[in-house]
Amino acid sequence: MNTTKSLIDANDAAEILLLTARRVRTLARDGQLPHIVLPGGEIRFDIADLTRFIESHKQPAAERGEK
């Protein structure tokens, strides 16, 4: 199994999350976004981790008439 195909850089992660690459790197540095640090300090993100991150941050829709 070639797992490197599921690893992407901060720019690609930013496109998926609709954020800037800088914000993605900040979230990773602050421990809020799972990431992998490669030798040399490069950061990569697993697409499956990004999907779980998105799912875990979904907010339920408000019932009609609620504020």
N, C-alpha and C positions, 0 to 999 in steps of 0.2 A: 504494500500500500504506500503510495507517495503522498505523504501528509503536507509536503511543502506547497502543493497546489492550493491548499486552504489557507495559507499564510499570505497576508497582504501588508502593505506599508501604511503609514499614517494618512497619506493622501487618498488611498483607495478606501480606507476605513472612514475617512471624513465624508467621502461621497455617499457611502452607505448610510451613515448616521445623519447626514445633512448638517454637518458641522464643519468648521475649519480644521485643517490639519493641526494647527497650533492648539486648538481646544481639545482635540483627540489626544495629543501628547500630554497636555496638562491633566486630563482625566486619568491617563495611564500613570503618570508620575505620582498623582495623588492617591493612587490605589483604588480608583473607582471603576476603572475599565481594565479587564484582564488583558495581559499582553505578554510577549516573549522578548527577552533581551538577548540578542545574538552576540557572539564574540565581536568586540569592537564597538559595542554599545548601540548597534542598530536595533530599532524596535519594530516588531511585527505583530500582527493581530490575526487571530484565528477567526474565520468567518462564522463558525459555530458559536464562538464566544460573543461575537457581536449580535448575533441573532438572539441569544439568551439575554444579553444586556437590554436589547430593545423590548423583549417580552416582559422582563422584570420591571420595566419602567412604564408600562402601559397603565393608564388611568381609566377606571370604569366610566362609562358614559353616565351623565346625570339623568335621573328620571325627569320626565317632562314636568315642568312647574317647579323644580328644585332650583335653588340658586347657590 
